[in-house]
Amino acid sequence: MARLSVLDLSPICEGQTAADAFRNTRDLAQHVENWGYYRFWLAEHHNLPGIGSAATVVLICYVAGATKIIRVGAGGIMLPNHAPLIVAEQFGTLESLFPSRIDLALGRAPGSDAATARALRRYFDSADAFPQDVLELKSYFEPADSNRRVYAVPGSGLSVPIYLLGSSTFSATLAAELGLPFAFASHFAPDYLKPALDVYRREFKPSSQLQQPYVIVGAGIYAANTEREARRIFSSAQLQMLNLIRNRPSKLPPPTEDVARMWSPDERIALEHRTRYAIVGPPETVKRRAAAILAETAADELILTGQIYDHGARLRSFEIAAEVLGGGNFQADC
C-alpha cells in the first residue's frame, strides 16, 4: 500500500496576489488533511512570479498552525542556499511548535536561475559541499554533547526526519549512503527516475532513521469529472511551463480550451516529456494512471502537485485523487 501526499508550490495566479496564494495553500492543506493525505510539503523556489513558497519555513508554520494531524514540511529546502545551523534552528523551532509533525527534505539545486543564485550569495561550487552540509545539519539534531561548541537551540536532541530530494542519481546515491528516505522530482524532471531508484535501492545502508529504502515519487494531478475539463485545467500548468521554457517565467495563467495552438512542435515535445508523470483525466483515468506509476516505480508514496488556476477546481482535483486512490492508501494493479 502506498501513501498519498501533497507537494504545493503556493501558485500565484494571474490577477491575484501572494496573499491569495497563501490563503489557498492553507485551505488546500485543511481539505487534504480531512481527505486522508499523509503529508503536505512546500517547496523553496526564488524569483519565479508564479510560485509563492520562497519563504518556505514561514509558510510551513502558517500551514501547520492551521491543521491538526497532517505532517507538514519542506519538499524541499535548498540547503546550499543556507547555513546548516540556521536550517537546524528553524526546523527545531517548527518541531517544538508542532511536535512529531515536521519533515525536512533537502535539495542541492538553487531553486531558480544563476542570477538568483548570485543574489542569494550562493556560488556555483556550493553544491559540491552538499554531502558535508547534510552531515553537519544532521549533527545539530543529535543529543547535546559536552564536546560540541555549537548547538542548534532549539534543535539539539529533537527528532526531525530528514529526506533527500533529487532529479538525478547524485542525491539517490547520497540518500542510500546515509540511510535516508529519497524523493524523486519526476513531476517535472522524469529522465533519471529509474536509474536513480535503482541506485538508491541497490546501495541503501540502514540507519538509525530508516531500516529499509523508502521512495517518494512526484506526479502532477489534474483530475476532473470529465476528460475535457481535466484537459482544460491542465492547460494552465502547460502554459506556465511553456513560458518557463521560453525564459519568460509567469504567474499561473487561466486555462484555455485550445492550448495546442500556443506552442511549436518542438515545444510540444518538450512539454509532453516534462509532464510525462502528470495524471490528467476523470476518476477512472486517475486510478489507472496512478496504479501504473506505482507499478513502474514500486514507490512507497506518491506525492501529488497541481498548478491549477481555479482554487475550486484544484480542491476537486485532489478530492478525486483521494476518492479513487483509497483515502490516502492505494495499490498497483500488478
N, C-alpha and C positions, 0 to 999 in steps of 0.2 A: 504494500500500500504506500502511495506517495502523498506527501503533504502538499498543500496548496497555499501559496503565499502571494504577496503583492510587492512589486517594486514601483514606487511612484516618483516621478520627476517634478511634481507640482507644476503641471503645464500652465503657462500663461497664454491665454487665448487672445487673438486679435479682438480689440475693443474692450479688453479687460486689463486689470492691474495685477501686480503680485499679491496684493491683499485678497483679491478674488480667488486667486490660485490657492492661497493658503487656507482659506475657508473651505474650498472644495476638497483639498487634501484632508483636512480634518474630518469633513463629512464622509468622505470615502472610507477613511480608517474606521470610523464608527460603524458604518454599514458592513464592511467586510468582517469586522470583529463579530457582529451578530450572525453573519453568514458562515462562520466557522473557519475562516482563514487562520493560518498558523502564525504568520509574522507579516509585518509591514515595514519595508525598508525604504529609505530615501537616499538619493544619490548626489554626490558632490560634483557639480559642473559649474563652470565660470564663464562669464562673458557670452552667454547664449540667451538671447532675448526671450526665447520660448520656454526656458527652464528656470523655475523659481527656487530650486533647492540648493543654492550656493552656500548659504549659511546652514549647513546640514544639521549641526548639533542643536542649533536654536529650534529648527523645525521638528527635530526628533522630540525635544522637550515639549513642544506645543502639542504634538500628536499623542505622546504618551500621557500627557495630562488630561487629554480628552477621551481616553479609552481606559479600559479596566484590566483586561486579561491578555490581549494580543501582544506578542513580542514586537518591539519597535527598535529599529536600529538603522545603521548606515549600510548602504549597499552601493557604493561604499565611501569611506574616507580615502582620499588620495594621499597616502602617507608622505611621499616626498614633498608635498606642499606644506608640511607641518613638522614641528619638533615632536618626537615621540612622547616626551614628558607632557607637553600640552595636551595631546590626544588622550593620554592616560588620565590626566586630571579631569578633562571634560567628560570622559566616559565613566570615570569613577564618580563624578558628580551625578550623572544620569542614573547610574546603578544605585546610588544612595537615595535618590529621589523615587526611583521606580524599581524596587528590588526584584531580581530574577526575571526581568522583562527586557533587558537591553542587550542588543547584539552589536558587535563591531566587526564589520567586514572591511578589508583593506585592499586598495589597488595601488598600482605604481604609475599610472598614467597621470597627466596633468589635469585632465578634466576639461580641456579646451585646446587652444592652439598655442603656437610658440610665443606669440606676443603676450598672450595672457600669462603663460608660464613665467616670462620675464617680469611681468607686473606683480606676480606672486612671489618674486625674489627666488624663484626656482630655477636651477641651472640644469643644462641638458645632461650632465653626468650624475645628477642627484638620484635618478632611478637606479644607478649602479649600486647605491648603498641600501637599496630596499631590503634585502635579506637581513642586513645588520640592524636596520631600523625596526624591522618586525621583532627581532630578538630583543632589542632594547625596550620596545614598547611592552612586550610580554613580561619582561622582568619587573616592570613597575607595578604589575598586578600581583606579584609574588608577596608572600607574608614578609613583614618587617624583619630586617636582618641588621644586626649591630655593626656589621662590616660595611654597610652601604652608607654613602654620604648624601645621596639624593633619593628622595622618596616622592611618590605621587600622593598628594594629600588633597582630596580623597583619591583612592585608587588602590593603594597598597593593601593586599590581602582580600580584595574583592574579586568575585567571580564574574568576569565579563568575557563571554565566549568570543573568540577571535576566528574569523573566516578569512580566506583569501579569495580575491576576485581575479579573473583573468580572461583573456581572449586569445591566448597562445599557450604554448607548453611551459613557459617560464614559471608562472605562478603555480601551475599544476605540479611541477617538479618540487618547488619550494613547499607547497602545502603538503605534499607527500612526505618530504624530508622531516617537516616539523610536526606531522600528525595532526593537521588542521582540516576542517571542512573546506571544500572547494566549490565555488560558484562560477559558472562559465557564462559569459555575456553573449549567448547565442541569439538573443533577441535583436542584436544589431551587428554582430561580428561572428558569423557562423563557421568561418573557414576551418578553424583548427579544433572544432568541438571534439570530434572522435579521437584525434591524436592526443589531445590534452587529457581527456578522460582515461584513455588507455595508459598514458604515462602515470597519471595520478594513482590509479588503482594498482598498477604493477609495482610501483615504487613506494607505496604507502608504508609508513612506520607508525605503529601505535604510540600514543602519547597519553599523558595524564588527562587531557581533554577529550580524546577520541580514540577508541579501540579499533574501529573499522572505518574504511573510507566512507565519506558522506558527500554526495554530489547534489548540487542545486543547479538546475538548468533554466535559463531565462527564455520566455516566449511572449510575444505580443498577444493581446486578447481583444478582438473586435467582434463581439457577439451581439446579435440582434434576433428579433423574431423571424426575420426573413433574410434570405441571401442578399437581396437588393439593398436592404437597409444596412446590413453588415458591411457591404462593399462601400456604401456611401460614407459611413462613419470612419472607415479605414482610410478614406481619401485624404482626410486632414493630416494623418501621420505621413502618408506618402508625399503630400505636398511639402510638408515641413522638412522631410528628409531630402527631397529634391532641391529645396532651397539650400540645404547644407552642402549637397554635392556641388552646387553651383557657387559655393563660397559666399552665399548670401543668407546667413542664418536668420531665422524669423520667429515671430510669435506663431502659435499654433493656428493655422488658417481654418476658416469654416469649411465644411465638407462641400463637395461638388458631385453632381450626378455624372459628369463626363471628364473624369480625371485623366483618361488616356490621351486626350488632346493636348495635355500640358507638357509632355516630355518627348524627347527624341528617342529613336530605337535604342541607342546606346544607354541613355539614361534609364529607360525601362528595364533593360537587362541588369543594370547596376542596382536599381531599386528592388527588383524581384530577388536578386541574390542576397541583398542585405536583410530582406524581410522573409527569408526562407522559413523561419520559425515563427511567423505570425499566424495565429489561429483566427480565421476570418469566416464567419458564416452563422447560420442558425444553430439551435441547440444540438441537433444530431451531428452536424459537421464538427462542432466544438468537441463533442465526446470522441468522435472518431479520430480527429487530428491530434488531440491531447494524448490519446492512447497510443497513437503511432509514435509520437515523440518519446513517450516513456518507454515503449518497446525498443526504440532505436538506442536510447541512452542509458536505460536502466537507472534513471535518476531516482534519488530518494525524495526529491522535492522539485516541484515546478513553481517558479516564481514568475508571476504574470505582470505585464505592464501594458498600459493602454493610453496612447496620446489621442484622446477623443475630445472634440470641441465642445459638444453639449454635455453638461455635467449629468443631466438625467440619463442620457444615453450611455455615459461612462459607468454610472451606477448599474444600469441594466446589464451592461456587458459583463461586469464582474459578478452580478447576481446570477446570470445564466451559467457562467462557469461554475459557480458554487452548486447550483442546482444539478447540473448534468454530471459533474465530476465528484459527486457524493459528499457534499458538505465539507470539503477540505481533505478528503482521502479518496484516492481512486486507483485503479489498477489497469495495467496494459492489457489489451486483448491479444495475448500471446498465443 
